[in-house]
Amino acid sequence: MASIVVIGLVLLLDILAFVLAIGTERRRSTAQLGEAEPSGRRYCVYDMDASTWYGISALALLLVG
């Protein structure tokens, strides 16, 4: 009986991680173009918003499961 509970819990965590991953894709981070002062090279600066935390939460749930 305990194995059924464990399997159910792992399945629930995986489904929740999947839902969070879909939320991450729907709310992607945006990037702005930055420029390094001494060298003049350009690089992308990404902002951290809810999609970043959705992705981190999804990865954590997959690791727990």
C-alpha positions in Angstrom: 0.0 0.0 0.0 2.8 2.4 0.8 4.3 1.9 -2.7 1.0 3.1 -4.2 1.2 6.3 -2.1 4.8 6.9 -3.2 4.0 6.4 -6.8 1.0 8.7 -6.5 3.1 11.4 -4.9 5.8 11.1 -7.5 3.2 11.3 -10.3 1.7 14.4 -8.6 5.1 16.1 -8.4 5.9 15.3 -12.0 2.5 16.7 -13.2 3.0 19.8 -11.2 6.5 20.2 -12.7 5.1 19.8 -16.1 2.5 22.5 -15.5 5.2 24.9 -14.2 7.3 24.2 -17.3 4.4 25.1 -19.5 3.9 28.3 -17.5 7.6 29.0 -18.0 7.3 28.8 -21.7 4.2 31.0 -21.8 5.9 33.7 -19.8 9.4 33.9 -21.2 12.0 36.4 -20.0 12.9 39.4 -22.1 16.4 40.4 -23.0 18.0 43.8 -23.6 21.2 44.6 -25.4 24.0 45.8 -23.2 27.5 47.0 -24.0 30.7 46.5 -22.0 32.4 49.8 -21.3 36.1 49.0 -21.7 35.9 46.6 -24.6 32.8 47.8 -26.4 31.4 44.3 -26.8 27.7 43.7 -26.8 25.9 41.1 -24.6 22.4 40.2 -23.7 21.0 41.1 -20.2 18.1 39.0 -19.2 15.6 40.0 -16.6 14.4 37.7 -13.8 10.6 37.4 -13.7 8.1 34.8 -12.7 9.1 32.5 -15.6 12.6 32.1 -14.1 11.1 31.0 -10.8 8.6 28.7 -12.6 11.5 27.0 -14.3 13.5 26.7 -11.0 10.5 25.3 -9.2 9.8 22.7 -12.0 13.4 21.5 -11.9 13.3 21.2 -8.1 10.1 19.2 -8.2 11.6 16.8 -10.8 14.7 16.4 -8.6 12.5 15.6 -5.6 10.3 13.2 -7.5 
